[in-house]
Amino acid sequence: MILPDGAKLLTQTLSLSTARVAGSGANFIAQLLLARSMGTADLGLFYIVTSMAILLGAVASIGYPGIANHLIVRYAARCEDWKMRAFVLVARRDTLVIALGLALAGVAAIAIGSDGNLGIVWPAAIAALSIPAFATLRINGGIANALQRYSLSILPDNLIRPALFALIIGTLVFMAGSLTLLTAVCAFSALMIVTAFAQTLIVGWSAGAAGPALEPDRREVKHWRKSGGTLLVPVLVATLFADLAISFSGLLLEHAQVAIFSIAIKIAFMLGFFIQIAYQIVLPRFTKSLRAKDQAGVVDLLTKANAVAAGMMFLALLASWFAGSELLGIFGVEFQAGYSVLLILVGAQLVRALGGPALPLLIASGRHKYAIPPIAASLAVFAATALALTPALGITGMALAVFAAIAVTSAGLAVVVRRELGFSCDALSRLRLGLPLPGLILGRVFERKLS
C-alpha cells in the first residue's frame, strides 16, 4: 500500500512526464517532418552526425552532472556556499575546454575518415557546433536537479527545445516544400546553442551560490574530476545509449537502414524517459536517506519508484504491440520494417525498469565507480552482438544487441547494489521479499484515484 509520499511521487512524476510527453509529441512531429521531407539516406546521415555530437557533448561534461547532486546536497547541508560555487565554476570551465577540443578533433577525424567528402564533412562540422552547447545543457540540468528545481532541469532540453525544433522544421517545410540535410543540421545546432544560453542565464553561471571566487584546493578539484570521470561511462550508457547505438549502427548499416532503426529506437527511448523522470525525482531523497543510513526509507522509495517505472513501461509495451506498425507507418511505408525492432527495444525498456534505480543509488552513495565493470561488460556484449548479428539480420540484429546490453547492465548493476549497499533494488527481488508487484501497486493507486 503506497503512503501519501508515494502518491506525491506519482503526482510529480506524472506532471513532469506530461510535459515530457508534450516534448515527445513535438519531437515525434519533428521526426515525422524530417522523414517526410528528406530522403531516408539523408535522414540516416542526419541522425548519425547529430547523435555523435550529443555523445561528444556528454563526454565533454566528464560526469559532472551526475556528481552534482551528491556534492551540492552535501555542501548545502554544511552551508559551504563558497565550495558549491567553486565546484560549479570548475565544472563549467572544464566542460567548455573539453567540448571545444572534442569538436575540433571530431571534425578532423570525420574529414580524414571520409576522405574529405564534403557531403559528410559539412553536416558533421555544423553538428559539432552544438557539442559545447549540449555539454552546458547537461551541466545546467545536473545543477538544477540538485537544487530540486526539476522543471528547470528537465523542461529546456526535453520540452522547449523539441517544441521549437518542430516549429522551425515545420515552418521550413511549409515554405520550401522539402528539407535539405544541411538546413536540418543547422536548425538542430542553432537551437541547441540558444537553449543552452537561455538555461544558463536562468540557472546562473555560479548557480546562485553567493560568496567570494575562492580557488578550491587542488586535491579537491582532482577528486571532483576523478569522481566525474568514473561516472562518465555509466551515465553515457544509462542516458544516451540510443545515440551510442545510432552512431554505432552507422558503421554496420546503410544510411537508409540507419534511418529506420533510429526512428524505432527514438520512439522506444522516448517512452523510456518515464523511468528517468521517476528516478530523477527521488534521487535527492535517496541521497538524504542513504546519508542518514535510513535503509527502511530507501527500500520504501525503491518500492514506489519501481512501481511507477515498471507499470508505465508495461503499458508502453502493450501499446507498441497493438499500434506499433501503424505508428511507424506514419513516417512512411518503409519504416514499418522496424515494427519488430520497436517491440524489442520497448521490451528492453521494461527490462531496464525491472532492474530498478541501481545507478542512481550507486551515484547517491558515492559508489558509482563499482558500476564500471558491469557497464563495460554490457558495452562489450553490445558490440559483439551487433557485429555478430547485424550482417545477417540487419536492423533486427542491432535491436537484439541493444536488448542484450540493457539486460546485462540491469542485472549487473542490481548485483553491485546488493553487494555494496546491502539491499536489493530490482523489482524481482521486491517480489521475492513478498512485496506487491509494481504493476499491482500502480493499479491500486489509480483505483484509489478513481474512487
Buried (B, 14 or more C-beta within 10 A) or exposed (E): EBEEBBBEBBEBBBBBBEBBBBBBBBBBBBBBBBBBBBBBBBBBBBBBBBBBBBBBBBBBBBBBBBBBBBBBBBBBEEEBBBBBBBBBBBBBEBBBEBBBEBBEEBBEEBBEEEEEEEEBBBBBBBBBBBBBBBBBBBBBBBBBBBBBBBEBBBBBBBBBBBBBBBBBBBEBBEEEEEBBBBBBBBBBBBBBBBBBEBBBEEBEEBBBBEEEEEEBEEEEBEBBBEBBBBBBBBBBBBBBBBBBBBBBBBEBBBBBBBBBBBBBBBBBBBBBBBBBBBBBBBBBBBBBBBBEEBEEBBBBBBBBBBBBBBBBBBBBBEEBBEEBBEBBEBBBEBBBBBBBBBBBBBBBBBBBBBBBBBBBBBBBBBBBBBBBEBBBBBBEBBEEBBBEBBEEBBBBBBBBBBBBBBBBBBBBBBBBBBEBBEBBBBBBBBBEEEBBBBBEBBBBBEEEEEE
